[in-house]
């Protein structure tokens, strides 16, 4: 997995590459974190544009999140991602860390 450096004092922005597997195949997703949303790319194809706060709620919750061509599912610490309703990939701990850091609210800095 390739991960760009993340500063913990601010929400992650920029492009982060993650590998996910379903046991038979591996795909590379690009997660593009912006101030209000996260765009998920597979190659040159946009799979989804997700509100950062909705993704953050899903990480800590139990409900599924269906956005565009993706279904984010799971209970507790086991989280999965289904692409195009076809293949379901398990999100490993490192991918969940990237998602968690990328969806943290901005912290105001005091001088």
C-alpha angles and dihedrals in degrees: 000000000000115000128180117222113276123206109215095210094068137031114273115259129182134042123324123185119212133179118219128184139197093196093262101052141018127217132188117229124191113213113199111196117200130171095273106015148027121227118204117207131188105194106308093339124098108222098181148343109217131186108246092229092052091052091047090052091050093052092058097033140073101229125098119249115213115191125163108305096351136082114197108198142162148106126243112334097342107090128173138188123210116201119207091343089284115087128030119209127194114233109225125217094263092054090049090052090054091049092047094049092044094054099046113121117250113268116223115235119224123206 
